[in-house]
Amino acid sequence: MNDEYVLMKGNEAIAHAAIRCGCDGYFGYPITPQSEVLETLSLLKPWETTGMVVLQAESEVAAINMLYGGGGSGKRVMTSSSSPGVALMQEGFSYMAACEIPALIVNVQRGGPGLGTIQPGQCDYYQATIGGGNGDYNVIVLAPNSVQEMADFVDEAFKLAFRYRMPAMILSDGVIGQMMERVKLPEQKPRRTEEEIYAECPWATNGINLKNRKPNFHSSLESDPLLMDKRNEALQAKYAKVKECETRAESVSCEDAEYLLVGFGSMSRIAEEAMHLLRNEGYKVGLFRPITLWPFPERELREAAKNAKGIMVCEMNAGQMINDVRLAVSCQIPCDHYGRMGGIVPDPVEVVEAMKQTTLKR
Amino acid sequence: MTKEEIIRPENLVCGKPTLMNDAPMHYCPGCSHGVVHKIIAEVIEEMQMEEKTVGICPVGCAVFAYRYLDVDWQEAAHGRAPAVATAIKRLWPDRLVFTYQGDGDLACIGACETIHALNRGEKITVIFINNAIYGMTGGQMAPTTLVGMKTATCPYGRDVNLHGYPLNMTDLAVNLEGTAYVTRQSVHTVAAIRKAKRAIRKAFENSINGIGSNMVEIVSTCSAGWKTSPVKANKWMEENMFKYYHLGDLKDVGKLKD
């Protein structure tokens, strides 16, 4: 086991973790606040060590389609970007979901809409969880709240993406991407051999053993509505399984909680501090942090909120995850929202004040 | 003589490449796609690259190309085939990776991906079917539609003041330092088919030998889109298309600059 701690940015941790977990290829386009991912990879030159391909694409559109090609051929491929860039990639998400192609996309979010700001934001929650592309599809979304989780979630996301043959996303934000923390990097794993890829991905388009099998192809087009209906049913059955098996969440001091703070990513760190401040004043407040945003950890939230009189959802957006929280508790518990937009990272004291004005009165 | 007597094996003068299956093609009568599919299948077979080939098909008439040629295929989003091919080739450097794209896919919506993949010198082959029209969507104006040519979206003829000029992507590709072999062919006669096949073979060999990016344009007919018969379409192509899109090798360098 690797016991050595290093100090680095979340974006740098993503790059190191990608090399160490045996990633085959990174394809990306520079955009603030995540350019350190491609910069770090370019500096580390993994093509000389593990053989990992690193390519600066001509656009985010090209980058996501490189993932479609690379993932479709059975390789572990990834990209990273920030909000406006991820918006450009949405067509590719839809195609990969339709063709059941695994890949990892990292979104280090900034404030929007439009070009918005290069400061942190969490306003791509809807885009990530209910899809920005066309059609009925989902991608697995993991939300790290530390530099350590930025590193750990790379391998985890790849495992989920290949287990279910679908894109997985790490939905981070400018705070986690840019801040430096101590991190224990994963052990160096070898990249898979051709034989291992063929065993794991018999559906992949790479020509291996073609003479003894039917040709493989990836296509999202289906002209027969009955067949298209069946394909959609199969996708939905898969998503139901992911919802059943892969929800992840963290509950802090929820056992006796009369009030619940709910936040993901960097906002969960701020909410946790607010929780401690309120506990010091005698309020029984707990923190619930969804780690998978899709599938949303509904059962875990219901358990954490079983004694709650009120829930405060904190996000760096106008109120997006709050709707999943309301659905999870079937609107049986009143839900309030505290959100800041435009790249403002709220102070825990602001959350405490918002709690006192609304949720704690319930 | 009955049909069965005619198609006896001993009467065959040439065979269908084994990589081509028996699925009925959806292409219209007189269309060039079928011929180009066939010569690609022949070249892959002759090079014995069946187990090392990945084709990327476009959005457009060739969207179903994977149904007819028994190699591994990916169908790319509209225009993105060169990006898809870039990743596969870089991740599987000993594979034969080619894109098969029409004029709308390659020269319009995918112009950015095409130029950048070619300019990076990706070791791929881009096969470019140029019939100067959008076939699959029913005959709209393409970036390669000739001046004065009538389509569903320029029913009075392409007017440069209204629609701009035809985009000659292959001439553009010649000037990119990443391209090794750039050629423009056709498949309207037996002689032309043989030349086109030789061109595809050369491009595929370059791709395997890691010599730059390679582009083979096939000036093609679309009798349905041009609203004429297959024979007249060939004639119209010779008289009009070849004047603007000159046939022949446009660039052939054995090696890229360092």
Interface residues (C-beta under 8 A of the other chain):
Chain A: D24 G25 F27 V53 L55 A57 E58 S59 V61 A62 A63 N65 M66 L67 Y68 G69 G70 G72 S73 K75 V77 E91 G92 Y95 A204 T205 N206 G207 I208 N209 L210 K211 P215 N216 F217 H218 S219 S220 L221
Chain B: E50 E51 K52 T53 V54 I56 V63 F64 Y66 D70 V71 D72 W73 Q74 E75 A76 A77 R80 A83 V84 A85 T86 A87 I88 R90 L91 W92 R95 C112 E113 H116
